[in-house]
Amino acid sequence: MAEDLTGIQETQLNSVSVYPNPAEDNFYLTNLSTYRVEYRIMDVGGRVVKKGAVSQASNYISVSSLSPGVYVLLVAENHHKTIRFIKEE
């Protein structure tokens, strides 16, 4: 595994995933490092509808306020990863 100048391994973010997908109220991120991870949720039009941060200790995101549909989760921890998810009623 390669490391950048901060010592965080690049491949850590590549293994991040979400469950359940589709989600109704919350979804959880797996394989987070212990560092704070910033996220943005965007609708299919590219508008940011929610943003915040998660960590290994608090690894869920509430999507209960979102309308049903398809969204993109952008997770940033020195590198970016995008994950498509579905919000159900």
VOGU-258030 format. One record per atom (N, C-alpha, C): x, y, z; chain. Coordinates in pm, 1 decimal, padded with zeros to 6 digits. Layout:
<px = X | py = Y | pz = Z | chaine = A>
...
//
This chain:
<px = 00083.5 | py = -00118.4 | pz = 00000.0 | chaine = A>
<px = 00000.0 | py = 00000.0 | pz = 00000.0 | chaine = A>
<px = 00087.9 | py = 00124.6 | pz = 00000.0 | chaine = A>
<px = 00051.5 | py = 00219.8 | pz = -00081.4 | chaine = A>
<px = 00126.2 | py = 00345.1 | pz = -00088.5 | chaine = A>
<px = 00079.1 | py = 00439.8 | pz = 00020.2 | chaine = A>
<px = 00169.8 | py = 00523.2 | pz = 00068.3 | chaine = A>
<px = 00134.1 | py = 00623.7 | pz = 00167.5 | chaine = A>
<px = 00165.7 | py = 00761.1 | pz = 00111.5 | chaine = A>
<px = 00083.3 | py = 00860.4 | pz = 00145.2 | chaine = A>
<px = 00115.5 | py = 00996.8 | pz = 00105.3 | chaine = A>
<px = 00194.8 | py = 01062.2 | pz = 00218.0 | chaine = A>
<px = 00218.4 | py = 01192.0 | pz = 00208.7 | chaine = A>
<px = 00302.6 | py = 01261.2 | pz = 00306.0 | chaine = A>
<px = 00244.6 | py = 01263.6 | pz = 00446.7 | chaine = A>
<px = 00112.4 | py = 01246.4 | pz = 00460.9 | chaine = A>
<px = 00051.9 | py = 01246.5 | pz = 00593.6 | chaine = A>
<px = 00060.1 | py = 01110.6 | pz = 00659.8 | chaine = A>
<px = 00099.0 | py = 01008.0 | pz = 00584.7 | chaine = A>
<px = 00106.0 | py = 00874.2 | pz = 00640.1 | chaine = A>
<px = -00023.6 | py = 00796.7 | pz = 00627.7 | chaine = A>
<px = -00128.3 | py = 00857.0 | pz = 00572.5 | chaine = A>
<px = -00255.8 | py = 00786.8 | pz = 00553.1 | chaine = A>
<px = -00243.1 | py = 00701.8 | pz = 00428.2 | chaine = A>
<px = -00277.2 | py = 00577.7 | pz = 00437.4 | chaine = A>
<px = -00262.9 | py = 00489.5 | pz = 00323.4 | chaine = A>
<px = -00370.2 | py = 00518.0 | pz = 00219.5 | chaine = A>
<px = -00326.7 | py = 00530.5 | pz = 00093.2 | chaine = A>
<px = -00417.4 | py = 00564.6 | pz = -00015.6 | chaine = A>
<px = -00530.0 | py = 00465.3 | pz = -00031.2 | chaine = A>
<px = -00505.5 | py = 00338.8 | pz = -00010.0 | chaine = A>
<px = -00605.8 | py = 00237.4 | pz = -00037.3 | chaine = A>
<px = -00716.1 | py = 00232.6 | pz = 00066.8 | chaine = A>
<px = -00700.7 | py = 00301.3 | pz = 00179.5 | chaine = A>
<px = -00805.4 | py = 00299.8 | pz = 00281.0 | chaine = A>
<px = -00936.8 | py = 00352.6 | pz = 00226.0 | chaine = A>
<px = -00932.3 | py = 00462.5 | pz = 00154.3 | chaine = A>
<px = -01053.9 | py = 00521.6 | pz = 00102.0 | chaine = A>
<px = -01115.4 | py = 00434.4 | pz = -00005.8 | chaine = A>
<px = -01035.4 | py = 00362.7 | pz = -00081.5 | chaine = A>
<px = -01087.4 | py = 00276.1 | pz = -00185.9 | chaine = A>
<px = -01174.9 | py = 00165.7 | pz = -00131.5 | chaine = A>
<px = -01155.3 | py = 00125.8 | pz = -00006.7 | chaine = A>
<px = -01233.9 | py = 00016.7 | pz = 00050.4 | chaine = A>
<px = -01360.6 | py = 00064.8 | pz = 00121.2 | chaine = A>
<px = -01385.3 | py = 00195.1 | pz = 00125.4 | chaine = A>
<px = -01505.9 | py = 00247.6 | pz = 00189.5 | chaine = A>
<px = -01627.9 | py = 00207.3 | pz = 00107.9 | chaine = A>
<px = -01731.4 | py = 00160.4 | pz = 00176.8 | chaine = A>
<px = -01857.3 | py = 00126.3 | pz = 00111.1 | chaine = A>
<px = -01973.0 | py = 00167.1 | pz = 00201.0 | chaine = A>
<px = -02094.7 | py = 00163.4 | pz = 00145.5 | chaine = A>
<px = -02213.1 | py = 00201.3 | pz = 00222.2 | chaine = A>
<px = -02310.7 | py = 00084.1 | pz = 00228.6 | chaine = A>
<px = -02385.1 | py = 00076.1 | pz = 00338.6 | chaine = A>
<px = -02493.4 | py = -00020.9 | pz = 00352.9 | chaine = A>
<px = -02596.0 | py = 00035.7 | pz = 00447.8 | chaine = A>
<px = -02722.5 | py = 00004.6 | pz = 00441.2 | chaine = A>
<px = -02782.7 | py = -00066.4 | pz = 00328.8 | chaine = A>
<px = -02793.9 | py = 00025.6 | pz = 00207.4 | chaine = A>
<px = -02799.2 | py = -00031.3 | pz = 00094.4 | chaine = A>
<px = -02818.2 | py = 00044.3 | pz = -00029.6 | chaine = A>
<px = -02908.9 | py = -00037.7 | pz = -00118.8 | chaine = A>
<px = -03034.1 | py = 00002.8 | pz = -00131.4 | chaine = A>
<px = -03099.2 | py = 00129.2 | pz = -00098.7 | chaine = A>
<px = -03117.6 | py = 00149.4 | pz = 00052.1 | chaine = A>
<px = -03131.3 | py = 00277.6 | pz = 00090.8 | chaine = A>
<px = -03148.4 | py = 00315.4 | pz = 00231.1 | chaine = A>
<px = -03278.6 | py = 00392.0 | pz = 00248.3 | chaine = A>
<px = -03337.3 | py = 00380.7 | pz = 00367.7 | chaine = A>
<px = -03459.0 | py = 00456.2 | pz = 00398.8 | chaine = A>
<px = -03427.6 | py = 00577.5 | pz = 00486.1 | chaine = A>
<px = -03367.8 | py = 00554.7 | pz = 00602.5 | chaine = A>
<px = -03342.7 | py = 00662.6 | pz = 00697.7 | chaine = A>
<px = -03194.0 | py = 00692.8 | pz = 00717.5 | chaine = A>
<px = -03113.7 | py = 00589.3 | pz = 00730.1 | chaine = A>
<px = -02969.7 | py = 00603.7 | pz = 00753.4 | chaine = A>
<px = -02894.7 | py = 00503.4 | pz = 00668.2 | chaine = A>
<px = -02770.8 | py = 00536.2 | pz = 00637.8 | chaine = A>
<px = -02681.3 | py = 00433.8 | pz = 00586.9 | chaine = A>
<px = -02548.9 | py = 00447.4 | pz = 00659.7 | chaine = A>
<px = -02473.2 | py = 00340.5 | pz = 00658.3 | chaine = A>
<px = -02347.8 | py = 00332.4 | pz = 00731.7 | chaine = A>
<px = -02231.4 | py = 00321.2 | pz = 00634.5 | chaine = A>
<px = -02120.5 | py = 00380.7 | pz = 00671.4 | chaine = A>
<px = -01998.6 | py = 00369.4 | pz = 00592.8 | chaine = A>
<px = -01907.6 | py = 00269.0 | pz = 00661.1 | chaine = A>
<px = -01854.6 | py = 00176.6 | pz = 00584.2 | chaine = A>
<px = -01764.2 | py = 00075.9 | pz = 00639.0 | chaine = A>
<px = -01620.6 | py = 00107.4 | pz = 00598.1 | chaine = A>
<px = -01527.1 | py = 00054.1 | pz = 00672.6 | chaine = A>
<px = -01383.8 | py = 00063.2 | pz = 00643.4 | chaine = A>
<px = -01330.3 | py = 00205.8 | pz = 00648.1 | chaine = A>
<px = -01384.9 | py = 00288.3 | pz = 00736.8 | chaine = A>
<px = -01330.9 | py = 00422.5 | pz = 00755.7 | chaine = A>
<px = -01205.2 | py = 00415.3 | pz = 00840.8 | chaine = A>
<px = -01114.7 | py = 00507.2 | pz = 00818.3 | chaine = A>
<px = -00999.5 | py = 00517.3 | pz = 00906.5 | chaine = A>
<px = -01046.0 | py = 00587.2 | pz = 01034.3 | chaine = A>
<px = -00958.6 | py = 00608.2 | pz = 01127.7 | chaine = A>
<px = -00996.2 | py = 00677.0 | pz = 01251.5 | chaine = A>
<px = -01001.4 | py = 00827.7 | pz = 01232.8 | chaine = A>
<px = -00959.5 | py = 00875.4 | pz = 01115.0 | chaine = A>
<px = -00959.8 | py = 01018.0 | pz = 01087.8 | chaine = A>
<px = -01099.4 | py = 01065.7 | pz = 01051.0 | chaine = A>
<px = -01122.2 | py = 01192.0 | pz = 01066.3 | chaine = A>
<px = -01246.7 | py = 01256.1 | pz = 01024.4 | chaine = A>
<px = -01253.3 | py = 01255.6 | pz = 00872.2 | chaine = A>
<px = -01366.2 | py = 01212.7 | pz = 00819.3 | chaine = A>
<px = -01384.9 | py = 01202.5 | pz = 00674.7 | chaine = A>
<px = -01498.6 | py = 01295.7 | pz = 00633.8 | chaine = A>
<px = -01470.5 | py = 01388.3 | pz = 00544.7 | chaine = A>
<px = -01571.4 | py = 01481.1 | pz = 00495.1 | chaine = A>
<px = -01654.0 | py = 01412.2 | pz = 00386.2 | chaine = A>
<px = -01783.1 | py = 01448.4 | pz = 00378.8 | chaine = A>
<px = -01867.2 | py = 01392.9 | pz = 00272.7 | chaine = A>
<px = -01960.2 | py = 01500.2 | pz = 00217.4 | chaine = A>
<px = -02005.0 | py = 01477.2 | pz = 00096.5 | chaine = A>
<px = -02110.3 | py = 01556.1 | pz = 00033.1 | chaine = A>
<px = -02203.4 | py = 01460.1 | pz = -00036.8 | chaine = A>
<px = -02333.3 | py = 01487.8 | pz = -00028.6 | chaine = A>
<px = -02432.8 | py = 01411.0 | pz = -00102.1 | chaine = A>
<px = -02488.8 | py = 01502.9 | pz = -00208.7 | chaine = A>
<px = -02487.8 | py = 01453.4 | pz = -00333.7 | chaine = A>
<px = -02535.2 | py = 01532.0 | pz = -00446.7 | chaine = A>
<px = -02649.3 | py = 01459.4 | pz = -00516.0 | chaine = A>
<px = -02745.7 | py = 01537.8 | pz = -00565.2 | chaine = A>
<px = -02853.3 | py = 01478.1 | pz = -00643.5 | chaine = A>
<px = -02804.1 | py = 01454.1 | pz = -00785.6 | chaine = A>
<px = -02890.5 | py = 01398.1 | pz = -00870.7 | chaine = A>
<px = -02847.2 | py = 01365.2 | pz = -01007.0 | chaine = A>
<px = -02815.6 | py = 01489.6 | pz = -01088.9 | chaine = A>
<px = -02861.7 | py = 01606.2 | pz = -01046.6 | chaine = A>
<px = -02829.3 | py = 01731.2 | pz = -01114.0 | chaine = A>
<px = -02697.1 | py = 01790.9 | pz = -01068.5 | chaine = A>
<px = -02629.5 | py = 01725.3 | pz = -00972.6 | chaine = A>
<px = -02500.5 | py = 01773.3 | pz = -00924.1 | chaine = A>
<px = -02508.9 | py = 01874.2 | pz = -00811.7 | chaine = A>
<px = -02629.8 | py = 01901.1 | pz = -00762.6 | chaine = A>
<px = -02645.6 | py = 01995.4 | pz = -00651.0 | chaine = A>
<px = -02614.9 | py = 01925.9 | pz = -00518.2 | chaine = A>
<px = -02540.3 | py = 01993.8 | pz = -00433.2 | chaine = A>
<px = -02510.6 | py = 01939.7 | pz = -00300.3 | chaine = A>
<px = -02635.6 | py = 01955.1 | pz = -00214.4 | chaine = A>
<px = -02687.4 | py = 01841.9 | pz = -00165.0 | chaine = A>
<px = -02808.6 | py = 01844.2 | pz = -00083.4 | chaine = A>
<px = -02779.5 | py = 01820.2 | pz = 00064.1 | chaine = A>
<px = -02658.3 | py = 01773.1 | pz = 00093.6 | chaine = A>
<px = -02619.4 | py = 01750.9 | pz = 00233.0 | chaine = A>
<px = -02468.3 | py = 01738.2 | pz = 00238.0 | chaine = A>
<px = -02408.8 | py = 01787.7 | pz = 00346.9 | chaine = A>
<px = -02265.0 | py = 01769.8 | pz = 00365.8 | chaine = A>
<px = -02235.8 | py = 01761.0 | pz = 00514.0 | chaine = A>
<px = -02121.8 | py = 01705.4 | pz = 00545.1 | chaine = A>
<px = -02085.1 | py = 01689.0 | pz = 00684.6 | chaine = A>
<px = -01957.9 | py = 01608.2 | pz = 00697.0 | chaine = A>
<px = -01943.7 | py = 01541.9 | pz = 00812.0 | chaine = A>
<px = -01825.7 | py = 01460.1 | pz = 00837.7 | chaine = A>
<px = -01866.0 | py = 01337.8 | pz = 00919.0 | chaine = A>
<px = -01793.2 | py = 01230.8 | pz = 00899.2 | chaine = A>
<px = -01812.4 | py = 01107.5 | pz = 00975.0 | chaine = A>
<px = -01675.6 | py = 01058.0 | pz = 01018.9 | chaine = A>
<px = -01677.4 | py = 00964.1 | pz = 01112.7 | chaine = A>
<px = -01554.1 | py = 00900.9 | pz = 01158.4 | chaine = A>
<px = -01583.4 | py = 00755.2 | pz = 01187.0 | chaine = A>
<px = -01482.1 | py = 00683.0 | pz = 01224.4 | chaine = A>
<px = -01500.9 | py = 00542.3 | pz = 01256.5 | chaine = A>
<px = -01595.8 | py = 00526.5 | pz = 01374.8 | chaine = A>
<px = -01591.6 | py = 00618.7 | pz = 01470.1 | chaine = A>
<px = -01677.3 | py = 00611.5 | pz = 01588.9 | chaine = A>
<px = -01822.0 | py = 00651.2 | pz = 01558.6 | chaine = A>
<px = -01842.2 | py = 00736.5 | pz = 01461.4 | chaine = A>
<px = -01976.0 | py = 00782.7 | pz = 01423.2 | chaine = A>
<px = -01986.6 | py = 00770.9 | pz = 01271.8 | chaine = A>
<px = -02018.1 | py = 00650.3 | pz = 01225.4 | chaine = A>
<px = -02004.4 | py = 00618.4 | pz = 01083.6 | chaine = A>
<px = -02135.8 | py = 00610.6 | pz = 01006.9 | chaine = A>
<px = -02240.7 | py = 00679.0 | pz = 01054.4 | chaine = A>
<px = -02366.7 | py = 00673.9 | pz = 00979.7 | chaine = A>
<px = -02405.5 | py = 00813.4 | pz = 00933.4 | chaine = A>
<px = -02483.8 | py = 00816.1 | pz = 00826.6 | chaine = A>
<px = -02535.6 | py = 00940.7 | pz = 00771.3 | chaine = A>
<px = -02687.0 | py = 00927.2 | pz = 00760.4 | chaine = A>
<px = -02758.4 | py = 01023.3 | pz = 00814.9 | chaine = A>
<px = -02904.2 | py = 01024.2 | pz = 00804.8 | chaine = A>
<px = -02944.5 | py = 01079.3 | pz = 00667.7 | chaine = A>
<px = -03028.4 | py = 01004.6 | pz = 00598.7 | chaine = A>
<px = -03080.6 | py = 01049.5 | pz = 00469.4 | chaine = A>
<px = -03232.2 | py = 01061.4 | pz = 00474.6 | chaine = A>
<px = -03289.0 | py = 01063.4 | pz = 00595.3 | chaine = A>
<px = -03434.1 | py = 01066.6 | pz = 00611.0 | chaine = A>
<px = -03497.3 | py = 01192.8 | pz = 00552.5 | chaine = A>
<px = -03423.5 | py = 01302.9 | pz = 00546.7 | chaine = A>
<px = -03478.7 | py = 01427.8 | pz = 00494.3 | chaine = A>
<px = -03471.5 | py = 01436.4 | pz = 00341.4 | chaine = A>
<px = -03403.2 | py = 01341.4 | pz = 00277.3 | chaine = A>
<px = -03391.4 | py = 01343.5 | pz = 00131.4 | chaine = A>
<px = -03514.4 | py = 01282.4 | pz = 00065.9 | chaine = A>
<px = -03548.6 | py = 01331.7 | pz = -00050.6 | chaine = A>
<px = -03657.3 | py = 01273.8 | pz = -00129.4 | chaine = A>
<px = -03608.9 | py = 01142.1 | pz = -00188.9 | chaine = A>
<px = -03699.8 | py = 01048.1 | pz = -00212.3 | chaine = A>
<px = -03659.3 | py = 00922.7 | pz = -00276.4 | chaine = A>
<px = -03593.5 | py = 00950.0 | pz = -00411.1 | chaine = A>
<px = -03491.3 | py = 00873.1 | pz = -00443.2 | chaine = A>
<px = -03422.4 | py = 00888.7 | pz = -00570.1 | chaine = A>
<px = -03279.4 | py = 00840.1 | pz = -00564.4 | chaine = A>
<px = -03204.9 | py = 00871.0 | pz = -00668.5 | chaine = A>
<px = -03065.0 | py = 00831.1 | pz = -00680.2 | chaine = A>
<px = -02976.7 | py = 00949.8 | pz = -00642.2 | chaine = A>
<px = -02874.9 | py = 00922.3 | pz = -00563.1 | chaine = A>
<px = -02781.5 | py = 01024.9 | pz = -00516.8 | chaine = A>
<px = -02639.0 | py = 00974.6 | pz = -00532.2 | chaine = A>
<px = -02545.7 | py = 01068.2 | pz = -00523.5 | chaine = A>
<px = -02403.8 | py = 01034.8 | pz = -00525.0 | chaine = A>
<px = -02342.7 | py = 01085.1 | pz = -00395.0 | chaine = A>
<px = -02272.4 | py = 00996.8 | pz = -00327.1 | chaine = A>
<px = -02199.2 | py = 01031.1 | pz = -00206.0 | chaine = A>
<px = -02053.8 | py = 01051.6 | pz = -00245.6 | chaine = A>
<px = -01999.9 | py = 01168.0 | pz = -00214.2 | chaine = A>
<px = -01859.2 | py = 01197.2 | pz = -00238.4 | chaine = A>
<px = -01790.1 | py = 01198.2 | pz = -00103.5 | chaine = A>
<px = -01697.1 | py = 01107.1 | pz = -00084.6 | chaine = A>
<px = -01623.2 | py = 01094.0 | pz = 00040.0 | chaine = A>
<px = -01481.9 | py = 01144.8 | pz = 00014.2 | chaine = A>
<px = -01431.9 | py = 01230.2 | pz = 00103.2 | chaine = A>
<px = -01299.4 | py = 01289.4 | pz = 00083.3 | chaine = A>
<px = -01212.8 | py = 01269.1 | pz = 00206.4 | chaine = A>
<px = -01100.3 | py = 01203.5 | pz = 00186.0 | chaine = A>
<px = -01000.2 | py = 01183.6 | pz = 00291.1 | chaine = A>
<px = -00865.2 | py = 01184.3 | pz = 00220.6 | chaine = A>
<px = -00815.1 | py = 01302.3 | pz = 00187.2 | chaine = A>
<px = -00695.7 | py = 01322.4 | pz = 00105.7 | chaine = A>
<px = -00719.2 | py = 01285.2 | pz = -00040.7 | chaine = A>
<px = -00802.2 | py = 01188.7 | pz = -00067.8 | chaine = A>
<px = -00842.1 | py = 01149.1 | pz = -00201.8 | chaine = A>
<px = -00994.2 | py = 01146.5 | pz = -00201.2 | chaine = A>
<px = -01055.3 | py = 01132.9 | pz = -00318.1 | chaine = A>
<px = -01200.7 | py = 01130.2 | pz = -00325.9 | chaine = A>
<px = -01249.9 | py = 00994.7 | pz = -00374.6 | chaine = A>
<px = -01365.6 | py = 00957.0 | pz = -00325.5 | chaine = A>
<px = -01433.0 | py = 00838.5 | pz = -00375.2 | chaine = A>
<px = -01579.7 | py = 00873.8 | pz = -00390.3 | chaine = A>
<px = -01641.1 | py = 00831.1 | pz = -00499.5 | chaine = A>
<px = -01784.2 | py = 00852.5 | pz = -00519.2 | chaine = A>
<px = -01855.6 | py = 00718.2 | pz = -00512.3 | chaine = A>
<px = -01970.4 | py = 00720.9 | pz = -00446.0 | chaine = A>
<px = -02051.4 | py = 00600.6 | pz = -00429.9 | chaine = A>
<px = -02195.5 | py = 00637.6 | pz = -00463.0 | chaine = A>
<px = -02255.6 | py = 00567.7 | pz = -00554.8 | chaine = A>
<px = -02395.2 | py = 00591.6 | pz = -00589.1 | chaine = A>
<px = -02483.6 | py = 00514.0 | pz = -00490.6 | chaine = A>
<px = -02590.6 | py = 00579.7 | pz = -00442.2 | chaine = A>
<px = -02684.4 | py = 00509.8 | pz = -00354.7 | chaine = A>
<px = -02826.3 | py = 00554.0 | pz = -00387.5 | chaine = A>
<px = -02920.5 | py = 00473.7 | pz = -00341.1 | chaine = A>
<px = -03061.5 | py = 00499.5 | pz = -00365.5 | chaine = A>
<px = -03129.9 | py = 00528.1 | pz = -00233.3 | chaine = A>
<px = -03206.9 | py = 00634.0 | pz = -00228.9 | chaine = A>
<px = -03289.1 | py = 00668.1 | pz = -00111.5 | chaine = A>
<px = -03429.8 | py = 00619.0 | pz = -00139.8 | chaine = A>
<px = -03481.3 | py = 00531.7 | pz = -00054.6 | chaine = A>
<px = -03618.0 | py = 00481.3 | pz = -00067.9 | chaine = A>
<px = -03710.1 | py = 00555.4 | pz = 00026.8 | chaine = A>
<px = -03840.6 | py = 00538.3 | pz = 00004.7 | chaine = A>
<px = -03941.4 | py = 00597.9 | pz = 00095.0 | chaine = A>
<px = -03945.8 | py = 00525.5 | pz = 00225.9 | chaine = A>
//
